[in-house]
Amino acid sequence: MKKVGALVVFVVLVVVLVLVWGCAEKKPTPTPVTLEVGLKPEPTSAPVEPSPVATKVHLAYPVVLWEHPHGEGRKVELFEDCEDLKEFTFGGITSAVEVPQGVELVLYVQEGFQGEGITLSSGWHELVLYHLESLLTWDNKAFSVAARAVSSQAELETEVVSLYEDPGVDFQGEGLMMFFPEEGRYNLWDLNFGRKASVVKVPASMKVVCYSGKDTLPLGPGIHVLRSYEFGPSSSWEDKIDEIEVVRVK
């Protein structure tokens, strides 16, 4: 009987040892997972670059739109973008454009800056000289305009006062260029340019005062189309300048 009891105790001890050994056996350590915070799966195709957001420009000198070629008819002066020229009753009737220094102007054939466009640099532009893709001209085609500033400082760094006879594209016709002029008053008749100027270009370091008899017209840095400046009740400063005075900006 004692032998049987000892055998039972032995079997129980063996079972206990087996169970303890099984519980104490180490389980395999799982492979750690590293989460890369902020990383996303590689795209299947290259992302499309978003269109740059245009910075709205408020102009010191206005863009001027004219109803008819050569600055004739009604005009509208814009100091910022215009999404719909019909607000000024000017949709689809622009024939000439004057763009101030340091600005590029984009014309669009639709409201809301949509459709075909053309970029105009500073200066005077007769739209009949520019063509759409359809070979029609840009005359009477603009319905919205957007202005953007351009790096034009280099243009005005050169100390040259320029006068032009014709305000057309790229200022055609006779011109007078005064390189590094000293401060003072200049008689344009002595320079064979009396009452010929239609455009005056003034560098950044100067201002110019125009004289016609006793009348004066002060001009700051930039490109100035003189038919935009009134001279009396029914005339402009075009072909009116007898003398100019050059003054350096302090």
PAZAPA-4460 file (N, C-alpha, C; in steps of 0.05 Angstrom, whole numbers, plus 32768, in hexadecimal, padded with zeros to 4 digits):
% residues 250
    n_x    n_y    n_z   ca_x   ca_y   ca_z    c_x    c_y    c_z   seq   type   mol
   8011   7FE8   8000   8000   8000   8000   8011   8019   8000     1      M     A
   8027   8018   8010   8039   802E   8011   8046   8033   7FF6     2      K     A
   804C   801D   7FE8   8059   8020   7FCD   8046   802E   7FBA     3      K     A
   802D   8026   7FBB   8019   8032   7FA9   8017   8050   7FAF     4      V     A
   8016   8057   7FC9   8014   8074   7FCF   802C   8083   7FC6     5      G     A
   8044   8077   7FC9   805C   8085   7FBF   805C   8088   7FA1     6      A     A
   8051   8074   7F93   8050   8076   7F76   803D   808D   7F6D     7      L     A
   8027   808F   7F7B   8014   80A4   7F74   8020   80C0   7F79     8      V     A
   802F   80C2   7F8F   803C   80DB   7F95   8050   80E2   7F80     9      V     A
   805F   80CD   7F77   8074   80D1   7F62   8067   80DB   7F48    10      F     A
   8051   80CE   7F40   8043   80D6   7F27   8039   80F2   7F29    11      V     A
   802E   80FA   7F40   8024   8115   7F44   803A   8129   7F41    12      V     A
   8052   8122   7F4E   8068   8135   7F4C   8072   8138   7F2F    13      L     A
   8072   8122   7F20   807B   8124   7F04   8068   8136   7EF4    14      V     A
   804E   8132   7EF9   803A   8143   7EEA   803E   8160   7EF1    15      V     A
   8042   8166   7F0B   8046   8182   7F13   805F   818E   7F07    16      V     A
   8075   817E   7F07   808D   8188   7EFA   808A   818D   7EDD    17      L     A
   807B   817C   7ECF   8076   8180   7EB2   8067   819A   7EAD    18      V     A
   8052   819E   7EBE   8042   81B7   7EBB   8053   81D0   7EC0    19      L     A
   8063   81CF   7ED6   8074   81E6   7EDD   8088   81EC   7EC7    20      V     A
   8094   81D7   7EBC   80A7   81DA   7EA6   809B   81E7   7E8D    21      W     A
   8082   81DE   7E87   8074   81E9   7E70   806E   8206   7E73    22      G     A
   8066   820D   7E8B   805F   822A   7E90   8078   823B   7E8F    23      C     A
   808F   8230   7E99   80A7   8240   7E9A   80B5   8242   7E80    24      A     A
   80AE   8232   7E6C   80BB   8232   7E52   80B6   824D   7E44    25      E     A
   80CB   8259   7E3A   80C8   8273   7E2D   80BA   8271   7E13    26      K     A
   80A8   8285   7E0E   809B   8287   7DF4   80AD   8298   7DE2    27      K     A
   80AC   8293   7DC8   80BC   82A3   7DB5   80B4   82C1   7DB7    28      P     A
   80C9   82D2   7DB7   80C4   82EF   7DB9   80BB   82F9   7D9E    29      T     A
   80A4   8307   7D9C   809A   8311   7D82   80AD   8326   7D77    30      P     A
   80AF   8327   7D5C   80C0   833B   7D4F   80B4   8357   7D53    31      T     A
   80C3   836B   7D5D   80B7   8385   7D62   80B0   8393   7D48    32      P     A
   809A   83A2   7D49   8090   83B1   7D32   8097   83CE   7D36    33      V     A
   80A6   83DA   7D24   80AD   83F6   7D25   8099   8407   7D15    34      T     A
   808C   841A   7D21   807A   842C   7D13   8088   8446   7D0C    35      L     A
   808A   844B   7CF2   8097   8464   7CE9   8083   847A   7CEA    36      E     A
   8084   848A   7CFE   8070   84A0   7D01   8072   84B4   7CEB    37      V     A
   805C   84BB   7CDF   805C   84D0   7CCB   8062   84C6   7CAF    38      G     A
   806B   84AD   7CAB   8071   84A3   7C90   8058   8496   7C85    39      L     A
   8054   849A   7C6B   803E   848E   7C5D   8048   847B   7C47    40      K     A
   8038   8468   7C3F   8041   8457   7C29   8048   8467   7C10    41      P     A
   805B   845C   7C01   8062   846A   7BE8   804B   846B   7BD5    42      E     A
   8046   8482   7BC9   802F   8484   7BB6   8035   8473   7B9D    43      P     A
   8020   846A   7B91   8023   845A   7B78   802A   846C   7B60    44      T     A
   8024   8486   7B62   802B   8498   7B4D   8035   84B2   7B59    45      S     A
   8044   84C1   7B49   804F   84DB   7B54   8038   84EE   7B5A    46      A     A
   8039   84FC   7B71   8024   850F   7B78   8024   8526   7B65    47      P     A
   800D   8531   7B61   800A   8549   7B4F   8010   8561   7B60    48      V     A
   8022   8572   7B56   8029   858A   7B64   8011   859D   7B64    49      E     A
   800A   85A9   7B7B   7FF4   85BC   7B7B   7FFB   85D5   7B6C    50      P     A
   7FE8   85E2   7B60   7FEC   85FB   7B52   7FF4   8610   7B67    51      S     A
   8008   8621   7B61   8010   8635   7B74   7FFA   8649   7B79    52      P     A
   7FF7   8651   7B92   7FE3   8665   7B99   7FEE   8680   7B93    53      V     A
   7FE0   868F   7B82   7FE9   86AA   7B7A   7FE5   86BD   7B91    54      A     A
   7FF9   86CE   7B95   7FF7   86E2   7BAA   7FE9   86FB   7B9D    55      T     A
   7FD4   8703   7BAA   7FC5   871A   7BA0   7FD6   8733   7BA3    56      K     A
   7FD7   8742   7B8D   7FE8   875A   7B8D   7FD6   8773   7B8D    57      V     A
   7FDC   8786   7B9F   7FCF   87A0   7B9E   7FE4   87B3   7B93    58      H     A
   7FDD   87BF   7B7D   7FF0   87CE   7B6D   7FF2   87EB   7B77    59      L     A
   800A   87F6   7B77   800E   8812   7B7D   8005   8823   7B66    60      A     A
   800A   881A   7B4E   8001   8827   7B35   7FEE   8814   7B27    61      Y     A
   7FD8   881E   7B1C   7FC3   880C   7B11   7FCA   8800   7AF6    62      P     A
   7FBF   87E9   7AF1   7FBC   87DF   7AD6   7FA5   87EE   7AC9    63      V     A
   7FAA   87F8   7AB0   7F95   8807   7AA2   7F8C   87F8   7A8A    64      V     A
   7F72   87F3   7A88   7F66   87E6   7A71   7F57   87FC   7A60    65      L     A
   7F5B   87FA   7A46   7F4E   880E   7A34   7F3A   8800   7A22    66      W     A
   7F25   880E   7A1C   7F10   8803   7A0B   7F18   8800   79EE    67      E     A
   7F27   8813   79E5   7F2F   8814   79C8   7F4E   8815   79C6    68      H     A
   7F58   880E   79AE   7F75   880F   79AA   7F80   882C   79AF    69      P     A
   7F9A   882D   79B4   7FA8   8847   79B7   7F9D   8858   79CF    70      H     A
   7F91   884A   79E3   7F88   8859   79FA   7F6F   886A   79F6    71      G     A
   7F5F   8862   79E3   7F46   8871   79DD   7F2F   8864   79EC    72      E     A
   7F19   8874   79EF   7F01   886A   79FB   7F03   8869   7A1A    73      G     A
   7EF1   8859   7A25   7EF0   8857   7A43   7F08   8848   7A4D    74      R     A
   7F0E   884C   7A66   7F24   883D   7A73   7F1C   8835   7A8F    75      K     A
   7F29   8820   7A9A   7F25   8818   7AB5   7F40   8813   7AC2    76      V     A
   7F44   881D   7ADA   7F5D   8819   7AE9   7F59   8804   7AFE    77      E     A
   7F6B   87F0   7AFE   7F69   87DA   7B11   7F82   87D9   7B23    78      L     A
   7F7E   87D8   7B3D   7F94   87D7   7B50   7F98   87BA   7B5A    79      F     A
   7F88   87A7   7B51   7F8A   878B   7B59   7F7C   877A   7B45    80      E     A
   7F7C   8760   7B4A   7F70   874D   7B38   7F52   8753   7B34    81      D     A
   7F48   874C   7B1D   7F2B   874E   7B18   7F21   8734   7B0C    82      C     A
   7F10   8727   7B1B   7F06   870C   7B13   7EF1   870E   7AFD    83      E     A
   7EE4   8725   7AFB   7ED0   8728   7AE6   7ECF   8745   7ADE    84      D     A
   7ED9   874B   7AC6   7EDA   8766   7ABC   7EBE   8772   7AB7    85      L     A
   7EAA   8761   7AB6   7E8F   876B   7AB2   7E86   877C   7ACA    86      K     A
   7E94   8779   7AE1   7E8E   878A   7AF8   7E93   87A7   7AF1    87      E     A
   7EA5   87AC   7ADF   7EAB   87C8   7AD6   7EA0   87CD   7ABB    88      F     A
   7E8D   87BD   7AB2   7E82   87BE   7A97   7E99   87BE   7A83    89      T     A
   7EAD   87AD   7A88   7EC4   87AD   7A76   7ECA   8791   7A6C    90      F     A
   7EB8   877E   7A6F   7EBC   8763   7A66   7EBC   8761   7A48    91      G     A
   7ED2   8757   7A3D   7ED4   8753   7A20   7ED5   876B   7A0F    92      G     A
   7EDF   8782   7A1A   7EE1   879A   7A09   7EFC   87A7   7A0B    93      I     A
   7F10   879A   7A18   7F2A   87A6   7A1B   7F3B   87A4   7A02    94      T     A
   7F45   87BB   79F8   7F56   87BB   79E0   7F73   87C3   79E5    95      S     A
   7F78   87D1   79FB   7F93   87DA   7A02   7F97   87D8   7A20    96      A     A
   7FAF   87D1   7A28   7FB5   87CD   7A44   7FD0   87DB   7A4B    97      V     A
   7FD0   87E9   7A62   7FE8   87F5   7A6C   7FEF   87E7   7A86    98      E     A
   8006   87DA   7A88   800F   87CB   7A9F   8025   87DA   7AAD    99      V     A
   8023   87E0   7AC7   8037   87F0   7AD5   8051   87E0   7AD9   100      P     A
   8066   87EE   7AE0   8080   87E2   7AE5   807E   87CE   7AFC   101      Q     A
   808D   87B8   7AFA   808E   87A4   7B0F   8077   8792   7B11   102      G     A
   8066   8791   7AFB   804E   8781   7AFC   804C   8772   7AE1   103      V     A
   8042   8759   7AE3   8039   874A   7ACC   801B   8747   7ACE   104      E     A
   800D   8749   7AB8   7FF0   8747   7AB8   7FE8   8730   7AA6   105      L     A
   7FD6   871F   7AB1   7FCC   8708   7AA2   7FAF   870D   7A9A   106      V     A
   7FA9   870D   7A80   7F8E   8710   7A77   7F82   86F4   7A72   107      L     A
   7F69   86F0   7A78   7F5B   86D7   7A73   7F42   86DC   7A62   108      Y     A
   7F3B   86C8   7A52   7F24   86CA   7A40   7F0A   86C4   7A4E   109      V     A
   7F0B   86BB   7A67   7EF3   86B5   7A76   7EF4   86C2   7A92   110      Q     A
   7EDD   86C5   7A9E   7EDC   86CF   7ABA   7EE9   86BA   7ACC   111      E     A
   7EF1   86C4   7AE4   7EFD   86B3   7AF8   7F18   86A8   7AF1   112      G     A
   7F27   86B7   7AE1   7F42   86AF   7AD9   7F43   8693   7ACB   113      F     A
   7F30   868F   7ABA   7F2D   8675   7AAC   7F32   8679   7A8E   114      Q     A
   7F38   8662   7A81   7F3B   8662   7A64   7F57   866B   7A5C   115      G     A
   7F5A   8670   7A42   7F74   8677   7A38   7F7D   8692   7A43   116      E     A
   7F97   8695   7A48   7FA2   86AE   7A53   7FBA   86B7   7A45   117      G     A
   7FC1   86D0   7A4A   7FD9   86DC   7A3F   7FE6   86EE   7A54   118      I     A
   8001   86ED   7A56   800F   86FD   7A6A   801B   8715   7A5D   119      T     A
   8016   872D   7A68   8020   8746   7A5E   8034   8752   7A72   120      L     A
   804B   875A   7A69   805F   8766   7A7A   8059   8784   7A7C   121      S     A
   8069   8792   7A8C   8064   87AF   7A90   8068   87BE   7A75   122      S     A
   8056   87D1   7A71   8057   87E1   7A58   803B   87E4   7A4C   123      G     A
   803B   87EC   7A34   8022   87F1   7A25   801D   87DB   7A11   124      W     A
   8004   87D1   7A10   7FFE   87BA   79FF   7FE5   87BF   79EF   125      H     A
   7FE7   87BD   79D5   7FD0   87BE   79C3   7FC8   87A1   79BE   126      E     A
   7FB0   8799   79C7   7FA9   877D   79C7   7FA4   8771   79AC   127      L     A
   7FA0   8782   7998   7F9C   8779   797D   7FB5   876C   7972   128      V     A
   7FCC   8771   797F   7FE6   8766   7976   7FEB   874B   7982   129      L     A
   7FDB   8741   7995   7FDF   8728   79A1   7FC9   8714   7998   130      Y     A
   7FD1   86FB   7994   7FBE   86E8   7989   7FB8   86D1   799D   131      H     A
   7F9F   86C8   799C   7F97   86B0   79AB   7FA0   8697   799B   132      L     A
   7F9C   8680   79A8   7FA3   8667   799A   7F92   8663   7981   133      E     A
   7F7A   866F   7981   7F68   866C   796A   7F6F   8680   7953   134      S     A
   7F85   868F   7957   7F8E   86A3   7944   7F7E   86BD   7945   135      L     A
   7F68   86BD   7955   7F5B   86D7   795A   7F6D   86E8   796B   136      L     A
   7F69   8702   796B   7F79   8714   797B   7F6D   8716   7997   137      T     A
   7F7D   8721   79AA   7F73   8725   79C5   7F62   873E   79C8   138      W     A
   7F5E   874C   79B2   7F4D   8764   79B3   7F31   875D   79BB   139      D     A
   7F27   8769   79D1   7F0C   8765   79DB   7F07   8748   79E4   140      N     A
   7F1C   873B   79F0   7F19   871F   79F9   7F1C   871B   7A17   141      K     A
   7F26   872F   7A25   7F2C   872B   7A42   7F12   872E   7A53   142      A     A
   7F0F   871A   7A65   7EF8   871C   7A78   7F01   871B   7A95   143      F     A
   7F1A   8714   7A9B   7F25   8716   7AB6   7F43   871B   7AB4   144      S     A
   7F4F   8727   7AC8   7F6B   872E   7AC8   7F77   8729   7AE3   145      V     A
   7F90   871F   7AE4   7F9F   871A   7AFD   7FBA   8727   7AFB   146      A     A
   7FC1   8736   7B0F   7FDB   8744   7B10   7FED   8735   7B23   147      A     A
   8007   8734   7B1C   801B   8728   7B2E   8034   8739   7B2D   148      R     A
   8041   873B   7B44   805A   874A   7B46   8070   873A   7B3A   149      A     A
   8082   8748   7B2D   809A   873B   7B21   80B3   8749   7B2B   150      V     A
   80C9   873B   7B29   80E2   8746   7B32   80EC   875A   7B1D   151      S     A
   80E6   8773   7B21   80EC   8787   7B0C   8101   879B   7B16   152      S     A
   810C   8796   7B2E   811E   87AA   7B39   8136   87AE   7B27   153      Q     A
   8140   8798   7B1A   8157   879B   7B09   8151   87AE   7AF1   154      A     A
   8138   87AD   7AE8   8130   87BF   7AD2   8135   87DC   7AD9   155      E     A
   812E   87E2   7AF2   812F   87FE   7AFB   8149   8806   7B08   156      L     A
   815C   87F2   7B0C   8175   87F8   7B18   8186   880A   7B07   157      E     A
   8185   8805   7AEC   8195   8815   7ADA   818B   8832   7ADA   158      T     A
   819E   8844   7ADD   8196   8860   7ADF   8193   886C   7AC3   159      E     A
   817D   8867   7AB7   8177   8871   7A9C   815B   887D   7A9C   160      V     A
   8158   8896   7A95   813E   88A2   7A90   8138   889F   7A72   161      V     A
   8122   8892   7A6C   811C   888C   7A4F   8102   8899   7A47   162      S     A
   8101   88A5   7A30   80E9   88B0   7A24   80E5   88A3   7A09   163      L     A
   80CC   889C   7A03   80C5   888E   79EA   80AF   889E   79DB   164      Y     A
   80B1   889C   79C1   809E   88AA   79B0   8084   889B   79AD   165      E     A
   8085   8880   79AD   806E   8870   79A7   8069   885D   79BF   166      D     A
   8050   885C   79CA   804B   884B   79E1   8043   882F   79D9   167      P     A
   8047   8827   79C0   803F   880C   79B7   8050   87F6   79C4   168      G     A
   804C   87DE   79BA   805B   87C7   79C5   8079   87CC   79C3   169      V     A
   8086   87C8   79DA   80A3   87CC   79DD   80AC   87E9   79D6   170      D     A
   809A   87FC   79D6   80A0   8818   79D2   80B0   881D   79B8   171      F     A
   80A1   881C   79A3   80AD   881F   7988   80B2   883D   7983   172      Q     A
   80BF   8843   796D   80C3   885F   7965   80DC   886B   7972   173      G     A
   80DF   8885   796E   80F6   8893   7978   80F7   8894   7997   174      E     A
   810E   8893   79A3   8111   8894   79C0   8128   88A5   79C8   175      G     A
   8127   88AD   79E1   813D   88BD   79ED   8144   88AF   7A08   176      L     A
   815E   88A8   7A0A   8167   889A   7A23   817D   88AB   7A30   177      M     A
   8179   88B3   7A48   818C   88C4   7A57   8199   88B3   7A6C   178      M     A
   81B2   88AA   7A67   81C1   8898   7A79   81CD   88A8   7A90   179      F     A
   81C9   889F   7AA8   81D4   88AB   7AC0   81D2   88C9   7AC0   180      F     A
   81B9   88D3   7ABC   81B7   88F0   7ABB   81BB   88FD   7AD6   181      P     A
   81C7   8915   7AD6   81CA   8924   7AEE   81B0   8931   7AF5   182      E     A
   81AD   8938   7B0F   8195   8947   7B17   8194   8962   7B08   183      E     A
   817C   8969   7B00   817A   8983   7AF2   8164   8982   7ADE   184      G     A
   8161   8998   7AD0   814C   899C   7ABC   8157   899A   7AA0   185      R     A
   8149   898C   7A8F   8152   8987   7A73   813D   8990   7A60   186      Y     A
   8146   89A0   7A4C   8134   89AA   7A37   8133   8995   7A21   187      N     A
   811C   8989   7A1C   811A   8974   7A08   811C   897E   79EC   188      L     A
   8117   8998   79E8   811B   89A3   79CD   8138   89A4   79C6   189      W     A
   8149   89A8   79DA   8166   89A8   79D5   8170   898C   79CE   190      D     A
   8160   8977   79D6   8167   895B   79D1   8157   8950   79B9   191      L     A
   814A   8962   79AA   813A   8959   7993   8124   8946   799B   192      N     A
   8118   894A   79B3   8102   8939   79BB   80EC   894A   79C7   193      F     A
   80EA   8963   79C1   80D5   8974   79CB   80BA   896B   79C2   194      G     A
   80A7   8967   79D5   808B   8960   79CF   8089   8947   79BE   195      R     A
   809A   8933   79C3   8099   891A   79B5   8093   8902   79C7   196      K     A
   8096   8906   79E1   8095   88EF   79F3   8079   88E5   79F8   197      A     A
   8076   88CA   79F5   805D   88BD   79FC   8060   88AC   7A14   198      S     A
   8079   88A4   7A1A   807E   8892   7A31   8097   889D   7A3F   199      V     A
   8097   889C   7A5A   80AE   88A4   7A69   80B4   888D   7A7C   200      V     A
   80CD   8883   7A7C   80D6   886E   7A8E   80E9   887A   7AA2   201      K     A
   80E2   8877   7ABC   80F2   8883   7AD1   80FF   886D   7AE2   202      V     A
   8119   886D   7AE7   8126   8859   7AF7   811F   885B   7B15   203      P     A
   8125   8846   7B24   811D   8845   7B40   812B   885B   7B51   204      A     A
   8142   8864   7B49   8151   8877   7B59   8149   8894   7B53   205      S     A
   8136   8899   7B42   8130   88B4   7B3A   8112   88B9   7B38   206      M     A
   810B   88D2   7B36   80F0   88DB   7B2D   80F4   88F1   7B19   207      K     A
   80E0   88F5   7B08   80E2   8908   7AF2   80C9   891A   7AF3   208      V     A
   80CE   8934   7AF0   80B9   8947   7AEE   80B8   8951   7AD0   209      V     A
   80A1   894D   7AC4   809D   8956   7AA8   8091   8972   7AA7   210      C     A
   809A   8982   7A93   8090   899D   7A90   8085   89A1   7A74   211      Y     A
   806E   89AE   7A74   8062   89B7   7A5B   8059   89D3   7A5F   212      S     A
   8069   89E7   7A57   8063   8A02   7A5F   8064   8A05   7A7D   213      G     A
   804F   8A0E   7A89   804E   8A12   7AA6   8043   89F9   7AB4   214      K     A
   8039   89E6   7AA5   802D   89CE   7AB1   8043   89B9   7AB8   215      D     A
   803F   89AA   7ACD   8052   8996   7AD6   8045   897B   7ADB   216      T     A
   8055   8966   7AD7   804B   894B   7ADC   8062   893B   7AEA   217      L     A
   8060   8936   7B04   8074   8927   7B12   8070   8909   7B0D   218      P     A
   8086   88FA   7B08   8084   88DE   7B03   8098   88CF   7B15   219      L     A
   808F   88BA   7B22   80A1   88AA   7B33   80AC   8893   7B23   220      G     A
   80BB   8881   7B2F   80C7   886A   7B21   80B2   8859   7B13   221      P     A
   80B8   8850   7AFB   80A6   8840   7AEC   80A3   8848   7ACF   222      G     A
   8091   883B   7AC1   808C   8842   7AA5   8072   8851   7AA3   223      I     A
   8072   8868   7A97   805B   8879   7A97   8052   887F   7A7A   224      H     A
   803A   8876   7A73   802E   887C   7A59   801F   8896   7A5B   225      V     A
   8029   88AB   7A4E   801F   88C6   7A53   8002   88CB   7A4B   226      L     A
   7FF8   88BB   7A39   7FDC   88C0   7A32   7FC9   88B8   7A49   227      R     A
   7FD4   88AC   7A5E   7FC4   88A5   7A75   7FC2   88BD   7A89   228      S     A
   7FD2   88D2   7A84   7FD2   88E9   7A96   7FC4   8901   7A89   229      Y     A
   7FB0   890B   7A97   7FA0   8920   7A8B   7FB0   893B   7A8A   230      E     A
   7FAC   8949   7A74   7FB8   8963   7A70   7FA1   8976   7A68   231      F     A
   7F95   8983   7A7B   7F7E   8993   7A75   7F65   8982   7A73   232      G     A
   7F4F   898D   7A6C   7F35   897F   7A6C   7F32   896A   7A57   233      P     A
   7F40   896C   7A40   7F3B   8959   7A2A   7F54   8951   7A1C   234      S     A
   7F6A   8950   7A2A   7F84   8948   7A1E   7F94   8938   7A32   235      S     A
   7FAB   892E   7A28   7FBD   891F   7A3A   7FD9   892A   7A38   236      S     A
   7FEC   891F   7A47   8007   8928   7A47   8017   891D   7A2F   237      W     A
   800C   890D   7A1F   801A   8902   7A08   8022   8919   79F5   238      E     A
   803B   8919   79ED   8046   892D   79DA   8043   894A   79E5   239      D     A
   8046   894C   7A00   8043   8967   7A0C   805D   8970   7A1B   240      K     A
   8070   895E   7A1F   8087   8965   7A30   809C   8976   7A22   241      I     A
   80A2   898D   7A2E   80B7   899E   7A24   80D1   8999   7A33   242      D     A
   80CF   8995   7A4D   80E7   8992   7A5E   80E1   897C   7A73   243      E     A
   80F7   8971   7A7D   80F4   895F   7A94   8109   8967   7AA9   244      I     A
   8102   8962   7AC2   8115   8966   7AD8   811A   894B   7AE6   245      E     A
   8133   8944   7AE8   813B   892B   7AF5   8142   8930   7B12   246      V     A
   8136   8921   7B24   813B   8924   7B41   8141   8908   7B4C   247      V     A
   8156   8906   7B5B   815E   88ED   7B67   814D   88E8   7B80   248      R     A
   8144   88CF   7B83   8134   88C7   7B9B   8147   88C3   7BB2   249      V     A
   8143   88D0   7BC8   8155   88CE   7BDF   814F   88B5   7BEE   250      K     A
***
